Amino acid sequence: MNRTGELPTAELARIGDVELWERLPAELAPKFRARAGDVAVDMVREIQRQIAEYSQKLEGMFGQVVVEGVEQAIHQFIDRMVDPTAEREDRAKLFRLLGKLEVSAGRSLDLLQTAYRIGARVAWRRISEFGQTERVPLATMCLIAEAIFAYIDELSLRSMEGYAEAQARQAGALQRRRKRLLELILGEPGYHPNALADLAEAARWPLPDRVLVVALERRTDQHQLPIPSLHEDILMDLEGSEPCLLLTDPERQLVALEHKLGGWRAAVGPLVPLAAARQSLRWARRTITLIQSGVIPDRPIVDTAEHLSTLLLLGDEELVRELVKRALAPLEGLTPKQQQRMLETMSAWVETRGSAPEVASSLAVHPQTVRYRLRQLEELFGARLHDPDALFDMGIALRALRLLTSPPGARSA
């Protein structure tokens, strides 16, 4: 009874159910029980005749449970005529199991529900014959019919519960296999191909030739994000320290992702052979790091293919900073303002190798100013300005320095 003094709906339904069974004549139970074996045989035969999937010889666990289910359904019906208030929970286990077996067989509940209806029709036909022979009153026959169909509804409900439970367990097991598969693909190389193929089959995930990895990160203002509903052929880990997705058909899947990753920052790695998926993740994860530091502009989805030169230049940031320090060492003695002017002039000259007027045009300054600065650079760098190897290092250093020091959104390699 709830706080308002009313009985819960389920309890009211049970009371109504008990009242129905109490109105059935218990004296008919022994006569029904004597015919139960023949009725069970008729039910099984009719179910097999009408349902192709159940038409095979009933062997093994499935066949045993089906036959036992039919027999128990009949005997429980008769038992309830004698004792309408008998405990039902233990008796419900078998019908929940039938629902679970349908999941194991890869079928929907439609066939089992159809089998229940066929069983009900067979039971009613045999009871009708009995009623005519025994001259059972019409009112009693109507009550029995109502009880049969109420009973079938109850059995169907128990099977639905078992089906839902098995589906949830299967979905959980499938997700665990897929997560393990993702870990294997993205983990240290050296896994045996057969192990990968076996796990992929168990995870119901056809092995592709090429994949790409999307590295994900929760934005700073997002802590609890709902798991997006993604296509079943996308492997994902959204709960780990480095969440990611593995895509097999990027042209189709990326379009859908744009609308499902709200609250996430995403970097799309390059398309690579399956065995190189770890590299795609590494580049995508590095892109996320460069987005965090402001080197790469922050957008909802960033394609690493558009920033390969940046990834190359800043693949080892400590190393590139050492290169900048060594290649541009002659500028260290200048003031910050002087350094900035020399760097701008040097970048324009190294990139264009143009004359003073051409460099002046790109910098929007007077050519004479450029000539003055170039003379200063000659004094600072000397012969290095004419050494191809030194100029190559300077070019890399200047581009890297621009990436590391420019405002976010204004950077490009």
C-alpha positions in Angstrom: 0.0 0.0 0.0 1.4 3.4 -0.9 1.4 6.7 1.1 -2.1 7.6 -0.1 -3.5 4.3 1.2 -4.0 2.9 -2.3 -2.7 -0.4 -3.5 -0.1 -0.3 -6.3 -1.3 -1.0 -9.8 0.6 -4.3 -10.0 -0.9 -5.5 -6.7 -4.4 -4.5 -7.9 -3.8 -6.5 -11.1 -2.7 -9.5 -9.1 -5.8 -9.3 -6.9 -8.0 -9.1 -10.0 -6.2 -12.1 -11.4 -6.6 -14.2 -8.3 -10.4 -13.4 -8.2 -10.6 -14.7 -11.8 -9.0 -18.0 -10.9 -11.0 -18.4 -7.8 -14.2 -18.3 -9.9 -13.0 -21.3 -11.9 -14.3 -24.7 -10.7 -11.4 -26.5 -9.0 -13.2 -29.9 -9.6 -12.3 -29.7 -13.3 -8.6 -29.7 -12.5 -8.2 -33.5 -12.1 -10.0 -34.1 -15.4 -7.8 -31.5 -17.2 -4.7 -33.1 -15.7 -5.6 -36.5 -17.0 -5.5 -35.0 -20.5 -2.4 -32.8 -20.0 0.0 -35.1 -21.7 -2.0 -35.4 -24.9 -2.6 -31.6 -25.0 1.2 -31.0 -24.6 2.0 -33.3 -27.6 -0.7 -31.5 -29.7 0.8 -28.1 -28.8 4.3 -29.0 -29.6 3.3 -30.6 -32.9 1.2 -27.5 -33.9 3.9 -25.1 -32.9 6.5 -27.0 -35.0 4.0 -27.2 -38.0 3.4 -23.4 -38.0 6.8 -22.0 -37.1 9.6 -23.0 -39.4 12.3 -22.0 -36.9 10.9 -24.4 -34.4 10.3 -27.2 -36.9 13.7 -28.9 -36.4 13.9 -31.9 -34.2 13.7 -30.6 -30.6 17.1 -31.7 -29.2 19.6 -30.2 -26.9 18.9 -27.5 -24.3 16.5 -25.5 -26.6 14.3 -28.5 -27.4 14.3 -29.6 -23.8 13.2 -26.2 -22.6 10.5 -25.8 -25.2 9.0 -29.2 -24.4 9.3 -28.6 -20.7 7.9 -25.1 -21.1 4.8 -26.5 -22.8 4.3 -29.1 -20.2 4.9 -26.8 -17.3 2.6 -24.1 -18.8 -0.3 -26.7 -18.8 0.4 -28.0 -15.3 0.8 -24.6 -13.8 -2.5 -23.5 -15.4 -4.2 -26.5 -13.7 -2.4 -26.0 -10.4 -3.7 -22.4 -10.3 -7.2 -23.6 -10.7 -6.7 -25.5 -7.5 -4.7 -22.8 -5.6 -5.0 -19.4 -7.2 -2.8 -17.8 -4.5 0.2 -20.1 -5.0 3.6 -18.5 -5.2 4.5 -17.9 -8.9 8.0 -16.6 -8.9 9.8 -19.9 -9.1 7.5 -21.0 -11.8 8.2 -17.9 -13.9 11.9 -18.8 -14.2 11.4 -21.2 -17.1 9.5 -18.7 -19.2 12.1 -16.0 -18.5 14.7 -18.6 -19.7 12.7 -19.1 -22.9 13.0 -15.3 -23.6 16.8 -15.5 -22.9 17.2 -18.4 -25.4 15.6 -16.4 -28.1 18.3 -13.7 -27.6 21.0 -16.5 -27.8 19.4 -17.7 -31.0 19.5 -14.2 -32.5 15.8 -14.0 -32.9 13.2 -11.4 -31.9 10.4 -12.2 -29.5 7.8 -12.5 -32.3 8.3 -16.2 -32.8 7.9 -17.0 -29.1 4.9 -14.8 -28.8 3.4 -16.6 -31.8 4.1 -20.0 -30.2 2.3 -18.9 -27.0 -0.8 -17.9 -29.1 -0.7 -21.2 -31.0 -0.5 -23.0 -27.6 -3.5 -21.0 -26.4 -5.6 -21.9 -29.4 -4.8 -25.6 -29.1 -5.6 -25.5 -25.4 -8.9 -23.7 -26.1 -9.8 -26.2 -28.9 -9.3 -29.2 -26.6 -11.1 -27.5 -23.7 -14.0 -26.7 -26.0 -14.2 -30.4 -27.0 -14.1 -31.3 -23.3 -16.8 -28.8 -22.5 -19.2 -30.1 -25.1 -18.6 -33.7 -24.0 -18.9 -33.0 -20.3 -21.7 -30.4 -20.8 -19.8 -27.7 -18.9 -21.9 -24.5 -18.5 -21.3 -21.7 -21.0 -20.5 -19.2 -18.3 -17.8 -21.5 -16.9 -16.4 -22.0 -20.4 -16.2 -18.2 -20.8 -14.3 -17.9 -17.5 -11.8 -20.6 -18.6 -11.3 -18.8 -21.9 -10.6 -15.6 -20.1 -8.2 -17.4 -17.8 -6.3 -19.0 -20.7 -5.7 -15.7 -22.4 -4.8 -13.9 -19.2 -2.3 -16.7 -18.5 -0.8 -16.4 -21.9 -0.3 -12.7 -21.4 1.5 -13.5 -18.1 3.8 -16.0 -19.7 4.6 -13.5 -22.5 5.4 -10.9 -20.0 7.9 -13.2 -18.2 9.6 -14.1 -21.5 9.8 -10.4 -22.3 11.6 -9.8 -19.0 14.0 -12.6 -19.7 14.6 -11.3 -23.2 15.3 -7.8 -22.0 17.7 -9.1 -19.3 19.6 -11.2 -21.8 19.7 -8.4 -24.3 21.2 -6.1 -21.7 23.8 -8.7 -20.7 24.6 -9.4 -24.3 25.0 -5.7 -25.1 27.3 -5.3 -22.1 29.4 -8.3 -23.2 29.6 -7.1 -26.8 30.7 -3.7 -25.6 33.4 -5.3 -23.4 34.7 -7.3 -26.4 34.7 -4.2 -28.6 36.6 -2.2 -26.0 39.1 -5.0 -25.8 39.3 -5.1 -29.6 40.0 -1.4 -29.7 42.7 -1.8 -27.0 44.3 -4.5 -29.1 44.3 -2.5 -32.3 45.6 0.6 -30.7 48.0 -1.1 -28.3 51.6 -2.1 -28.7 52.3 -3.8 -32.0 52.9 -7.6 -32.1 49.4 -9.0 -31.6 48.8 -12.3 -33.5 46.5 -11.8 -36.5 44.4 -14.8 -35.5 43.8 -13.4 -32.1 42.6 -10.1 -33.7 40.4 -11.9 -36.1 38.8 -14.1 -33.4 38.1 -11.2 -31.2 36.7 -9.1 -34.1 34.3 -12.0 -34.9 33.2 -12.3 -31.2 32.7 -8.5 -31.2 30.6 -8.7 -34.4 33.0 -6.2 -36.1 34.2 -7.0 -39.6 37.9 -6.2 -39.9 38.5 -3.3 -42.4 41.6 -2.7 -44.5 42.0 0.9 -43.5 40.9 3.0 -40.5 41.3 6.4 -38.9 41.2 7.3 -35.3 39.5 10.4 -33.8 41.1 11.6 -30.6 38.6 13.2 -28.2 38.8 15.6 -25.3 36.1 17.0 -23.0 36.1 20.8 -23.2 37.0 22.6 -20.0 33.4 23.6 -19.3 32.1 20.0 -19.9 32.5 17.4 -17.2 29.6 15.0 -17.4 28.8 14.4 -21.1 26.2 11.9 -22.3 27.6 9.1 -24.4 26.6 10.0 -28.0 24.6 7.5 -30.0 27.1 6.4 -32.7 26.8 3.8 -35.5 27.5 0.3 -34.4 30.6 -0.1 -36.7 32.4 2.7 -34.8 34.7 1.3 -32.0 34.9 3.8 -29.1 36.3 4.4 -25.7 34.7 7.5 -24.1 35.4 6.7 -20.5 39.2 6.3 -20.5 41.8 8.9 -19.8 42.4 9.4 -23.6 38.9 8.9 -25.2 38.9 8.1 -28.9 36.9 6.6 -31.8 38.0 4.2 -34.5 36.3 4.8 -37.9 36.1 2.4 -40.8 34.2 4.5 -43.3 35.2 8.2 -42.6 33.3 9.8 -45.5 30.0 8.5 -44.1 30.8 8.4 -40.4 32.5 11.8 -40.1 29.4 13.6 -41.4 27.3 12.0 -38.7 29.9 12.8 -36.0 29.6 16.6 -36.6 26.1 16.6 -35.1 26.8 14.1 -32.2 30.0 15.4 -30.5 28.7 18.5 -28.8 30.9 19.2 -25.8 33.8 17.3 -27.2 37.0 18.6 -28.9 37.9 16.2 -31.7 41.0 15.7 -33.9 40.7 13.4 -36.8 43.8 11.3 -37.6 44.8 10.3 -41.1 43.4 7.2 -42.9 45.9 4.4 -42.5 46.1 0.6 -42.8 44.6 -1.2 -39.8 48.0 -2.2 -38.5 49.0 1.5 -38.4 45.9 2.6 -36.4 48.2 3.4 -33.4 50.0 6.0 -35.6 46.7 7.7 -36.6 45.9 7.9 -32.9 49.3 9.4 -32.0 49.0 12.1 -34.6 45.4 12.9 -33.6 46.4 13.0 -29.9 49.3 15.3 -30.8 46.9 17.6 -32.6 44.7 17.8 -29.5 47.8 18.8 -27.5 48.6 21.6 -30.1 45.0 22.8 -29.9 45.3 23.0 -26.1 48.4 25.1 -26.4 46.9 27.4 -29.0 49.2 26.4 -31.9 46.3 24.9 -33.9 43.0 26.8 -34.0 40.3 25.2 -31.9 37.3 24.0 -33.9 34.6 21.4 -33.2 36.4 18.8 -35.4 40.0 19.4 -36.6 41.5 17.3 -39.4 45.2 16.5 -38.8 45.7 16.4 -42.6 45.4 20.1 -42.7 48.2 20.5 -40.1 50.8 17.9 -41.1 53.6 20.4 -41.5 52.8 21.8 -38.0 52.8 18.3 -36.6 56.1 17.6 -38.3 57.8 20.8 -37.2 56.5 20.5 -33.6 56.7 16.7 -33.3 59.4 17.1 -30.7 58.9 20.5 -29.2 62.0 20.4 -27.0 64.1 19.5 -30.0 62.7 22.2 -32.2 63.2 24.8 -29.4 66.8 23.7 -29.3 67.0 24.2 -33.1 65.5 27.7 -32.8 68.0 28.6 -30.1 71.0 27.4 -32.1 69.9 28.6 -35.6 68.9 32.1 -34.4 71.6 32.5 -31.7 73.1 35.7 -33.2 69.9 37.6 -32.4 70.2 37.0 -28.7 72.1 40.2 -28.0 69.3 42.4 -29.5 66.4 44.0 -27.6 63.1 42.2 -28.0 61.9 45.0 -30.4 65.0 44.7 -32.5 64.7 40.9 -32.5 61.1 41.2 -33.8 62.2 43.4 -36.7 65.1 41.2 -37.6 63.0 38.1 -37.4 60.3 39.6 -39.7 62.9 40.7 -42.2 64.8 37.4 -42.1 61.6 35.4 -42.5 60.6 37.4 -45.6 64.1 37.2 -47.1 64.6 33.4 -46.4 61.2 32.5 -47.8 61.4 34.7 -50.9 65.1 35.2 -51.5 64.0 38.3 -53.2 65.5 41.7 -53.6 65.2 44.5 -51.1 62.2 46.0 -52.9 60.4 42.6 -52.9 61.1 42.1 -49.3 60.0 45.6 -48.5 56.8 45.1 -50.4 55.9 42.0 -48.3 56.7 43.8 -45.1 55.1 47.1 -46.1 58.2 49.1 -45.3 60.6 51.3 -47.4 63.3 49.4 -49.4 66.0 51.4 -47.8 64.9 50.1 -44.4 65.1 46.5 -45.7 68.6 47.2 -47.0 69.7 48.5 -43.6 68.3 45.4 -41.9 69.8 43.0 -44.4 73.2 44.6 -43.7 72.7 44.1 -40.0 71.8 40.4 -40.6 75.0 40.0 -42.7 77.0 41.4 -39.7 75.2 39.1 -37.3 75.2 35.8 -39.2 78.1 36.3 -41.6 78.7 33.4 -44.0 75.8 31.4 -42.6 73.4 33.5 -44.7 75.0 31.9 -47.8 75.3 28.3 -46.5 72.4 26.2 -47.8 72.4 23.9 -44.8 72.4 26.8 -42.3 69.6 28.5 -44.3 67.6 25.3 -44.2 67.9 25.2 -40.4 67.0 28.9 -40.2 63.9 28.4 -42.3 62.7 25.6 -40.1 63.5 27.6 -37.0 61.7 30.7 -38.2 58.5 28.7 -39.1 58.6 26.9 -35.8 59.1 30.1 -33.9 56.1 31.6 -35.7 54.0 28.7 -34.7 55.1 28.8 -31.1 54.7 32.6 -30.6 51.8 33.7 -32.8 48.4 34.4 -31.4 45.9 31.4 -31.6 44.1 31.4 -34.9 46.8 33.3 -36.7 49.2 30.4 -36.9 50.0 28.3 -39.9 53.0 26.3 -41.0 
